[in-house]
Amino acid sequence: MKKRIVLILSLFLLIPMLMGAKNYNYSFYGEVISSTPGMTFQTYFDSRTLGVSLGRPEDLLVYEDKIYIIDSQENKLIIVNDKYELVTTKSEFPYADDFLERKDKLEVSITDLDKKDKILSNKLSSPRGLSVSEGYLYIADSKNNRVLKINENFEIVNIIFEEDEPYIEDLNFEPSKITVDKSGRVYVVIDGAHEGILELDASGKLNRFVGTNTIVLTPFEILRRSLMSEEQKKNLALELTTSYTNVNINEKGFIYATAKPTKNNYKKMIQLINPKGDDVLKRNGYHEPMGDFNFIPTMNNDTKIVGPSNLVDVAYTKNGIYTVLDQKRSRVFTYDQEGKLLYINGESSVGTATQNDKLETPVALDYLGDNLLILDGDQRSNKVLVLSPTEFGTLVNSAIEQHSKGNFEEASLIWEEVLKLNTNYEIAYSGIGKSLLRQKKYKEAMKNFRLGHDSYYYSKAFKSYRNEILSKYFGLIVFGIVALVATPIVVKNRHKFKRKGNVK
């Protein structure tokens, strides 16, 4: 009976998710609570509004005032301006003059004719990823087994592919997603590669794998593995290690990455990989940054969506704010640099008539100013949704900006406005508490930290409040201690003096 009650309560908490609700967040206790949306549908554009055919768009990139979309079925690049109007399309890329000499050398060095035709082709074959660095556009040209470097005239200035790297050959070098740093190093995601993200130099030479997760085994798992055959151990390792889905490098050279969920890493599907190759993503929120925190693990009815989020892309914007895209439930989750969940948006139209403000199979996202663009790769829709910040979202973003600049009082005033729109927003109480703490209003700060479930800063405020009380009443406390110690001595000596007096 007790188990049945727990199950009913759990399902009750998950009802908003099962119904496809979009205006929710998670409380400190992991409950699904109503929340004001941080972003709202503004507009969309698709093949009809652009006047161009779209087959299977795979990736979207915003650079300066242009939007770049890569189509793996039409094998072309689509460029759109910031007014969501078509600029041009490109399906063939000539060689730049300064690349012709290297091209001639490659023609001689590549003896495999099929491989040569792919590597040196002027056309794309199932391109799936885009990146930009130092004014150059990079395309992950999957079926041609290469990464193209394109200049502003849409000319090929370099071709990056595996050159005498047998280890990469074993992986079948079909780049799906890429990102490039300022020095030209290319970070490549290959479907099914569990070793990590490939780091290649500008010529295509393998430097290393980054982002490889270390498997932590329990004593039971160690015992179980000791009884396995070598083949079973190999298959188990593939199940446990990380397989990445997307990468995006920031201005500091840190790589935001999303990974497929596994038994070992579903709480670390979002990573921030530093130049050393270590994950340094801050996870100081109530729960791990992982998309939906509450989900039904399994269900017999196959029509229900079960399991953790399937994160397929990540985009970052100002002040450390980043957003991840959940393809499974067609939602986006926005976090601050501490890993605190700010707001959730999105709703799927699966099972209903396609609607312009709904997502079918989202595949990519990026920021255009304050707006968020989400590419829907479903062939029934093939559109880009444009979300703009709500009043609530604008205030939250502004409060975080002021806090990042050290303007804590200004941030506190904005957090108070946030609470007028959403009294459930626990993060705001913590923000107000930090301002009060700096103003040495420790008691008021403690109250806000308690409401915000911020135990770390509550402890700091409590310690300062305790020291303030001790300092204020130090003399009285010392007097009281002296009195407590001295009173028994005085009473004892008093009786002694009385006895001596009686003897006389």
Secondary structure, DSSP 8 states (H G I E B T S, - for coil): -HHHHHHHHHHHHHHHHHTT--SEEE-TTS-EEE---SEEEEEEEEHHHHTS--S-EEEEEEETTEEEEEETTTTEEEEEETTS-EEEEESB--B-GGGHHHHHHHHHH---HHHHHHHT-SB-SSEEEEEEETTEEEEEEGGGTEEEEE-TTS-EEEEE---S-HHHHHH---EEEEEE-TT--EEEEETT--S-EEEE-TTS-EEEEE--------HHHHHHHHTS-HHHHHHHHHHHS--EEEEEE-TTS-EEEEE---TTTTT-SEEEE-TTS-B-----SSS-SSS-SS-----S-TTS--SS--EEEEEE-GGG-EEEEETTTTEEEEE-TT--EEEEE--B-TTS---TTSBSSEEEEEEETTEEEEEE--TTT-EEEEEEE-HHHHHHHHHHHHHHTT-HHHHHHHHHHHHHH-TT-HHHHHHHHHHHHHTT-HHHHHHHHHHTT-HHHHHHHHHHHHHHHHHHTHHHHHHHHHHHHHHHHHHHHHHHHHHHHHH-
